[in-house]
Amino acid sequence: MVNSPANYAGDLTVEEAWSLLGQDPSAQLVDVRTSAEWNYVGVADLAAAGRTPHFIEWQTFPSGSVDPGFAEKTVEALKEAGAAKDTPVLFLCRSGARSRSAAIALTQAGYTRAYNIAGGFEGDLDASGHRSSRNGWRHAGLPWRQY
């Protein structure tokens, strides 16, 4: 685990996240990027882990404003999936910033194992200002597909 702060369960590397999703059948992945990112950049493919991600925007597209109903929507989706409040819930965004905020919000809603996936789907910017060349889901070669 990369980081374990007090206000959420901590940060996982993409490899740790993939391992947890494969080992714990109750674990849930919530992709908090925007609909535009899902459509044009791609999404994590969890078919090998026997499940599909939840797609719930942290910030709405195209305004970029934080969705005030995010926590409620996420709790509802998790309940529908049969997830308890101690189920591992892994949050994914582009680089790990929005997903950290989402993990904090879900922790405040009573979930005890809300994790941020550090590096996100595309990874951090490199020296040239490009993503996917240092870390992140795609760079690690984890399964993904176009939406």
Secondary structure as GFF3:
##gff-version 3
##sequence-region A 1 147
A	DSSP	beta_strand	10	12	.	.	.	ID=ss1
A	DSSP	alpha_helix	14	23	.	.	.	ID=ss2
A	DSSP	beta_strand	28	31	.	.	.	ID=ss3
A	DSSP	alpha_helix	35	40	.	.	.	ID=ss4
A	DSSP	beta_strand	43	44	.	.	.	ID=ss5
A	DSSP	three_ten_helix	47	49	.	.	.	ID=ss6
A	DSSP	beta_strand	54	55	.	.	.	ID=ss7
A	DSSP	alpha_helix	70	80	.	.	.	ID=ss8
A	DSSP	beta_strand	89	92	.	.	.	ID=ss9
A	DSSP	alpha_helix	97	108	.	.	.	ID=ss10
A	DSSP	beta_strand	114	117	.	.	.	ID=ss11
A	DSSP	beta_strand	144	145	.	.	.	ID=ss12
###
